[in-house]
Amino acid sequence: MSHHAPPPLVITIVVGAHPHAERDDRQRAYALAAHLEAMLAALHDTGESLPQVQVLSDLWFLNDASLSSGPTIALGTATTNAAVAHLASRLPQAFVVDGEFEIQFDRIGSDPRVSLRGVNAATTARAVEVFTDKFLAQWLEAVTAAV
C-alpha cells in the first residue's frame, strides 16, 4: 500500500497573452515569482515540499478549472489580460488609487485569487509594488494555511 503525499500547492501568476502584456508584464511576473519563492523558502522547513510558483498566460488560466480557482495573482490591464478582466467583478477591492490601479482580493482569505489591475504598464507595476509591500505576506500566509 503506497501513501501519496498531497499534491504540492501551486501558485499561478497570470499575465496576458497580448503583445503588450508579454513585453511589459511578463518580466514583472517572473520577478514576483522569484520574490514569492524566496518568501516560501523562508516560511518552510527544508524537509517540506515547497509550494510551486508558475507564470502562465491568461489563455491557460481561463481554460483550466483547476488553475482558475486556485491561488492566483493576475496582473496587467483589463484589455491586455483576460484573467484580470474576468476577476474584476468577482473579487472585492482591497486598495484603489483612482485613475491608476486597483488591487482586488478577499482580505478574509476565503478566495485565494488576486487581481492587480493598472490602467497601463506603469500603473500595473505600481499595483504589483503596493501589493508586494502591503499585502503579499498576509495573502501568502492565508493561502499556505488553507492547504
Secondary structure, DSSP 8 states (H G I E B T S, - for coil): ---------EEEEEE-SSHHHHHHTHHHHHHHHHHHHHHHHHHS-TTS---EEEEEEHHHHHT-HHHHTSSEEEEE-TTT-HHHHHHHTTS-EEEEETTTEEEEE-TTSSS-EEEEEESSHHHHHHHHHHHHHHTHHHHHHHHHHT-
